[in-house]
Amino acid sequence: MRLFLMMVLLGSLSVKAQTITEIFGTGANQFSIEFVQIGNAGNAADITGTPNPVGSVGYVYNIAKYEVSRGIIEKVNASGGLGIAMWDMAAWGFGSNEANQPATGMSWFTIARFVNYLNTSTGFHNKLFLDCLNSSEKIASSS
């Protein structure tokens, strides 16, 4: 019985989520991001803990399968003029600033601008509205 249960469990772990690859940018600044679809819309909420209820999602959405790389941010900066700054990882002693390394050192507001760029560059509307920015962030993001 244990072997059967283990085989069922291992079999269910091998199911792969649907992936979607989106292309952004053009020419030398073109890049792709692989997304995984998160499904089970309308799943039941967990009502056993606090806060209560949690965990129910009423829609299907996509999430990036991998971290956003420094190279992607550099291409967005070159094509979209967002001017996203990243930490200098070599100066901090945490590795290198190579294009295949994860992008680091960005605020939530900067990441929201990046997500909005991805949406508007593919014909969608901004998903994250930035009205909550303080005036210094607004000035920095518009320059």
Order of alpha helices (4+ residues) and beta strands (2+ residues): alpha-beta-beta-beta-alpha-alpha-alpha-alpha
